[in-house]
Each structure stands twice: as structure tokens, then as C-alpha cells.
Amino acid sequence: MPKIADNLTQVRRLIQQSASEAGRNPSDITLLAVSKTKTAADIEEAYQAGQRDFGENYAQEAVAKIAQVNHLDINWHFIGPIQTNKSRLIAENFAWVHTVDRLKVAERLNQQRPDNLPPLQVCIQVNIDADDAKSGCLPTETAVLGEAIRRLPRLHLRGLMTIPKEGSGRKPFDDLAELVHSLRRDGLPMDTLSMGMSGDLADAIAAGSTLVRVGTAIFGSRS
Ligand SMILES: *Cc1c(COP(=O)(O)O)cnc(C)c1O
């Protein structure tokens, strides 16, 4: 079996096993294949193995690759930091954006989302452990930003996303799950918790992740 297909099988198995240990249904967890720095041929190989959701971090790199594999029926997710001057590329080429963390960016994406496409599916990136080195809004700012996004007609608020400090275990994932529950109780509808990567997806699934973003474990290490 080609290497990427083989890796995908193993990652799917790990998701199933983590879900079953947590008493969860594995079909409630979407696998996002993070293809940043990888080639169109790598993406096609994963696609042939059944993968449909792909994540990219750099708008220009992504748009070039999206054009190369335009014949494939892929759901593209933007998961990198959003520079305001790249928001149009993102609004025009992606189905999902996981890294909205301020109103200005949300408003630009809303304005730039083409009318012939469905609304852009949005997660708010939360800096759950208040790490100075990271982007994301603070947990206390999330409700206000969520309410504002909800009023933008070309965006559809889906949930929260986080990238915890490495090696911090389950706590940040539990904290994000608690935050999404409390926002829902306050009337903000959301169905997505985008959390967990190659090294920590079991902890994220135990805490309630509905979408894991996996690069290295599928495509190998990045140079
Ligand atoms: C690169 C990246 C990933 C994938 O990380 P791996 O450790 O390679 O699985 C997931 N999420 C985000 C936001 C990333 O930038």
C-alpha cells in the first residue's frame, strides 16, 4: 500500500479507538488532512485513499495547489493565521476558516465571500491557555465575537478551534469544550470543536473534539 494511504488507515484506526475509549461515535469526528508544504501529488494520493477534507496554512501556497487539484471534490479548510491582505484569497477559495480571531477579519471575509458560493463555515480561534506567543482571542472575548459573526450573512459560525501549548495534556481541550458548552447554553449555536493534531488527538477526542487536524501522521514530517 502506498505510504500515505497506509498512514491514513492508521490515523483512522486511532480515531476509532480513541472514540470508542471515550464512549463516542467515531463518525462524529471529522479527519482534516493538513497538507501544508506537501505537493498536489500527495493530496491526490490521500484523496484516492478516500480523504475529502484538507487543511492549508498559507493562502498563496494553498491557492496554487487548489488550482492543481481542481478536478477533485475536496473541502478546503484554512487553518493558518489570517493576514488582512490575504482575506480575499481565503474568502474565494475555501469552504471553511478555523482561525477567525477578530471582528475586522470576520467583516472582510463576509464582504469578500462570493455570492455564488455557500456561506463560509467559520470557527473562532481561541487562545485557551493565554499563551503570548499565539494568536486567537481570549476565552472572555469569544461570546462577543461569536454574536457579531452570527449577524454576518455570508459567514456561518460553526464552533471553536484551539492549538494548545505542546505537552499540556487534556486540560486545554477540556477548557475549550467547557467554553463551547457555556456559549451554547447562552444561545450561540455551534456544533464544531476543532482540536487535536498528530501528537495529541487521543486527548482531544476524549475531551470532545469533532474535528482533528492531522498533518505529520498522514504525510510525514515537514522539512
Ligand atoms: C500544521 C498544523 C496542524 C498539523 O500538525 P501535525 O502536528 O503535523 O499533525 C494542525 N493544525 C494547525 C493549525 C497547524 O498549523
The ligand as an ORCA input file, in Angstrom:
! r2SCAN-3c Opt
* xyz 0 1
  C       0.402     22.204     10.980
  C      -0.866     22.269     11.729
  C      -1.547     21.097     12.113
  C      -1.000     19.699     11.880
  O       0.041     19.446     12.780
  P       0.712     17.981     12.847
  O       1.413     18.010     14.156
  O       1.639     17.895     11.685
  O      -0.368     16.992     12.789
  C      -2.771     21.229     12.742
  N      -3.311     22.436     12.994
  C      -2.692     23.586     12.650
  C      -3.341     24.882     12.949
  C      -1.449     23.528     12.015
  O      -0.844     24.677     11.695
*
